[in-house]
């Protein structure tokens, strides 16, 4: 599975699931990639400079800077994560953004239910709803749905676990 998830079942009456975006490029790989882009841009820019087309050098520099900024932005959004916990009769969804700001939503675990609606994974409880795993693909959302559903089933029916 390509999703990044960590699951912890600490006891029969608690459940914890950590969701975070998958990033296939490591920081070391990023360093290699951006070095390669800079070398190519510098070489091509130098070639055009020697031919007398010095304004084109600015486009090569701009290209390298934009690639760098795009990857940095992508890495920043990859720092967000979500924690879904079932503990003490509560289902808690904590969303921690790339800027480390936290949003927390609590539901009564007995009434909470996960659903997929229009390819969105939602936790519904009576009239309240929160979307989780926005960064997951549909197959990963379906797997998370099964895990949360099973945890809620064990919570609601502890005798049958």
N, C-alpha and C positions, 0 to 999 in steps of 0.2 A: 504494500500500500504506500502511496506517495504522500499521504497526509501525515502531518506531524502531530502525534497525540501521545500523551502519557496517561495511563489509567492506573488508579490506585483504589483498591478495595481494602480499606483498613480493618473493617469489621463487618458483621452482617448488617448493621443498621447505618452504615455510612458508605458513601461512594464519592469519588472525586475523578474528574476528567479534565485534562489540560489540553486545550486546542491552540495551535499556533500555525502560521503559514509556513509552507515548505519553501525552502530556498535551496536550489541546486548548486549555486555558485558560492563556494567558500570564500572567506576574506583573502586567503592565499591565492585562490584562483582569480579573484578580482584583481589582485596586484599584478599577476601575470598578464591578464587580459588588457588592463589599462596600460601596462608597460609596452605591450605589443602594439596597441593603437598609437601610443605616443611615438614609438620608433618609426612606424609606417608613416604617420603624419609628418614627422620631422624630415624623414628621407624624401618624401614626395614634395614637401614644401621647399626643401633645399634644392631639389631638382628644378622646380619652377622658378625659384629665386635666381638660380644660375642662368636660366633661359631669359631672364629679364621680366618675368611675369610676377613681380613681387606682391601685387595685391592678393593673389591666390593663396599666399602663405597665411593670411588672416583667416581664410575659410578652413584651412587644415587645423589651425589652432582652435577655432570656434568649434569645429567638429569634435575634436578630442575633449574639449571642455564640456560640451553637451553630453557626450557619452558618459563621461565621469559623473556629471550631475544626475543623469538619469539612473545610473546604477546606485549612487548614494541615496537617492530618493526611494528606490526599490528596497534597499537594505533597511532604511528607516521604517517603512511600512511593515517590514518583516519582524519588527520588534514587538508588535502587538500580540496579545494572547488572551484567551478566555479560560476561565475556570468554572466548571459546573460541579456543584457539590450537593449531595443529599445527606443531610445530617440534622438530627433533632427535629424531625417533622417538617423541615424546610428544604426546599430546592432553591439553591442560590446560584445565580449567574453573575459572575464578576468579569467585566470586560476591562482590560488594561490596555490603553492605547499606546502608540509609539512615543507619545509625549509623557508617558507614565501616569496619565490621569485615569482614575478608576471610576467606572460606573457599575453600580450593584443593583440587582433586582432580586427580590425574594418572593417565593411562591409557597403556598401550602403544598407540601409534597403529595399529599393524598389526592388533591384535585388537579395537580399538574399533569400534562400529557404532551409529549413531543409529537409533532406532525410535520410533514413536508407539504407545503402549499406553494405552487408556482415555482418550484425548485428552490424555495427558501425553507430552511430548517427552523421551525418555531417551537417555543415552549409556550403552551397555552394553559391558563388557569382561570376558569370562569370568564370574565370579560377582559383579562389582562394578557398581553402577548409580548414576547421578546424574541428577536431573531438571533440565532447563534450560528457560528461557523460560516460567516459570509465568505470567507476566503477558501472554503473547501469546495471540491468538485462534487457533483451529484452523488457519485458512488460512495464517496467518503461521508457525505451527509447521511446517506442511507445506513451506513455502518454505525455512525454515531447515534442515529435514531434508534437502532436496535439495542445498542449498549445502554442508552438512557432508559428505554422502555423496559428492558430486563431489570435494571436497577430499581425502577419504580415498582415493577411487579413484585420484586423481592421485598421492597419496603412495605407494600400494601398487603402482602400475603407472606409474612415471615415463617409461617408453619410449613409452607411448601418449598422452601429453599433447600 
